[in-house]
Amino acid sequence: MFKPFLICAAVCLAASGVSAQTSASISGVVFDNLDAPLPQAEVRIKNLQSGAQSQIVTTAKGEFSAPGLAVGSYEVGVFVH
């Protein structure tokens, strides 16, 4: 079930020197409506170009990180069971 939660995420594109960017990462913290970190929430990340999807679970502090993603546009959703 999708519930609206605040996601503070930063998209970090990794590039070495002058070469093209080949990988990216998305990380952040999920908070509930009382601004408390949300542990054990499922974060779903979908690449809008390829349709590839990743799922991660937030830590006890509500943190998540998805390294090694293809460079592109992503849709991020949070689900609580």
The 8 nearest C-alpha neighbors of each residue, nearest first, counted from 0:
[[1, 78, 79, 80, 2, 77, 3, 41],
 [2, 0, 78, 77, 79, 3, 76, 80],
 [1, 3, 4, 78, 0, 79, 77, 76],
 [4, 2, 1, 5, 77, 31, 32, 78],
 [5, 3, 31, 30, 2, 6, 32, 29],
 [4, 6, 30, 29, 7, 31, 3, 32],
 [7, 5, 29, 8, 28, 4, 30, 27],
 [6, 8, 27, 28, 29, 5, 9, 30],
 [9, 7, 27, 26, 6, 28, 10, 25],
 [8, 10, 26, 25, 27, 11, 7, 24],
 [11, 9, 25, 24, 12, 8, 26, 23],
 [10, 12, 24, 23, 9, 13, 25, 26],
 [13, 11, 23, 24, 22, 14, 10, 20],
 [12, 14, 23, 22, 20, 11, 15, 21],
 [15, 13, 20, 16, 12, 19, 18, 21],
 [14, 16, 18, 17, 13, 20, 19, 21],
 [15, 17, 18, 14, 19, 20, 13, 21],
 [16, 18, 15, 19, 14, 20, 13, 21],
 [19, 17, 16, 15, 20, 14, 21, 13],
 [20, 18, 21, 14, 17, 15, 16, 22],
 [19, 21, 14, 22, 13, 18, 12, 70],
 [22, 20, 19, 70, 69, 14, 23, 13],
 [21, 23, 69, 70, 68, 67, 13, 20],
 [22, 24, 12, 68, 70, 13, 67, 11],
 [25, 23, 66, 11, 65, 68, 67, 10],
 [24, 26, 10, 65, 64, 9, 11, 66],
 [27, 25, 64, 8, 63, 9, 65, 24],
 [26, 28, 8, 7, 63, 62, 9, 64],
 [27, 29, 62, 61, 7, 6, 63, 30],
 [30, 28, 6, 61, 37, 36, 5, 7],
 [31, 29, 36, 37, 34, 35, 5, 4],
 [30, 32, 34, 33, 4, 35, 37, 36],
 [31, 33, 34, 4, 30, 5, 35, 3],
 [34, 32, 31, 35, 30, 36, 4, 5],
 [35, 33, 30, 31, 32, 36, 5, 37],
 [34, 36, 30, 31, 33, 37, 32, 29],
 [37, 35, 30, 61, 60, 29, 38, 31],
 [36, 38, 61, 30, 29, 31, 35, 40],
 [39, 37, 59, 61, 57, 58, 40, 60],
 [38, 40, 57, 56, 58, 41, 37, 59],
 [41, 39, 79, 57, 56, 38, 78, 37],
 [42, 40, 56, 78, 77, 55, 79, 43],
 [41, 43, 77, 55, 54, 76, 56, 40],
 [44, 42, 54, 76, 75, 53, 77, 41],
 [43, 45, 75, 53, 52, 74, 54, 73],
 [46, 44, 52, 74, 73, 51, 47, 50],
 [47, 45, 73, 50, 51, 48, 49, 72],
 [46, 48, 73, 50, 72, 49, 45, 74],
 [47, 49, 46, 50, 72, 71, 51, 73],
 [50, 48, 51, 46, 47, 45, 52, 71],
 [49, 51, 46, 47, 48, 45, 52, 73],
 [52, 50, 46, 49, 45, 53, 47, 48],
 [51, 53, 45, 44, 50, 46, 54, 43],
 [54, 52, 44, 43, 45, 55, 51, 65],
 [55, 53, 43, 42, 44, 41, 52, 56],
 [54, 56, 42, 41, 43, 57, 53, 63],
 [57, 55, 41, 39, 40, 42, 58, 63],
 [56, 58, 61, 63, 39, 62, 40, 38],
 [57, 59, 61, 62, 60, 38, 39, 56],
 [58, 60, 38, 61, 57, 39, 37, 62],
 [59, 61, 58, 62, 36, 38, 37, 57],
 [62, 60, 38, 37, 36, 57, 58, 29],
 [63, 61, 28, 57, 58, 60, 27, 29],
 [64, 62, 57, 26, 27, 28, 58, 61],
 [63, 65, 26, 25, 66, 27, 62, 24],
 [64, 66, 25, 24, 26, 67, 63, 68],
 [67, 65, 24, 68, 64, 23, 25, 26],
 [66, 68, 22, 23, 24, 69, 65, 21],
 [69, 67, 23, 22, 24, 66, 70, 65],
 [68, 70, 22, 23, 71, 21, 67, 46],
 [69, 71, 23, 22, 21, 68, 20, 12],
 [72, 70, 69, 73, 46, 48, 47, 23],
 [71, 73, 47, 46, 48, 74, 70, 45],
 [74, 72, 46, 45, 47, 75, 44, 71],
 [73, 75, 45, 44, 46, 76, 47, 72],
 [76, 74, 44, 43, 73, 45, 42, 77],
 [75, 77, 43, 42, 44, 78, 74, 1],
 [76, 78, 42, 41, 43, 1, 40, 79],
 [79, 77, 1, 41, 0, 40, 2, 42],
 [78, 80, 40, 0, 41, 1, 77, 2],
 [79, 0, 78, 40, 41, 1, 39, 2]]
